Amino acid sequence: MSKGIICFAVNNGSVDYLKQARFLAKRAKEYLGLPVTVITNETDYSGIFDNVIDITESKSNNIRRYYNGSEEYEVLNFQNDSRPLAYDLSPYDETILVDTDYIICSDKLLMPFEQQHDFMLHDKSIDLAPWRGSQEFWHLNDAGIKFYWATCVFFRKTEENKIFFDLLKHIQENWNYYNLLYEISHPMYRNDYAFSIAIHILNGFQEGEWAKVFPRPIYHSLDKDFLYKIDNSTLTLLTQKHTEYDTYTVTQIHDTDVHVMNKYSLEEHIDV
């Protein structure tokens, strides 16, 4: 069975997701030995990718703040509406779908290929600034359904998983309805929310075990932090302090994959 990684890279005029994707592909080959397919609407995609799949320009009208530390941000279009196409577009029988701002520092992503479950993702996370905790990533709202991360997802080409991704398309097309139904506090479409809602529906509108979860939590750094250095499998970050939001603590993490949300800081330190 064919195995590989896919990622979506749709630039928004300020953040270079394709550059991030090249770095992701480089790390995937170094640590995992897996081929990488990029799905993009960009034309200058030469480089390390094993496959390039062209998509039309995103129609997303999501607007969000992109922070670069605690005090600086830009308001930009957030073009995240292609993720439900992952099943249809993946050229692999077994796929790891991963965000471009996920820094691979280990071989942990090989684990899903060695187990029996056909669909896996994260339901728990660890913030590299421990004082912040991860409560906002536990449920969709204070009394809402369980939160699942769409940052890193494993799936096989099965009929059941096709149903899941078709359901994602339906949720996206009817986002205003599902946003109200699940009492989400802001109108912006997010893949994490759509994945969580789809899993809730496939569980029979209750907690269940349709989706299997990775045994390790996802480690993340918010966009209020800075990536300071990448030294092979060691990442050094400046993480936001609790008492003074505009000051930072030096944090190091070794041999651990990390979701680095500060796109500007990431792009400053990747070499492709």
Secondary structure, DSSP 4 states (H G I P E B T S, - for coil): --EEEEEEE---SSS-HHHHHHHHHHHHHHHT---EEEEES-S---SS-SEEEE-PPP----EEEEESSSS-EEEEE---TTGGGHHHH--SSEEEEE-TTEE--SSGGGGGGGSS-SEEEE--EEESSGGG-SGGGTBSSTT-PBP-EEEEEEEES-HHHHHHHHHHHHHHHTHHHHHHHTT-SS----HHHHHHHHHHHHTTSSS-SSSEE-SSPEEEE-TTSEEEEEETTEEEEEEEPSS-TT-EEEEEEES--EEE--HHHHHHS---
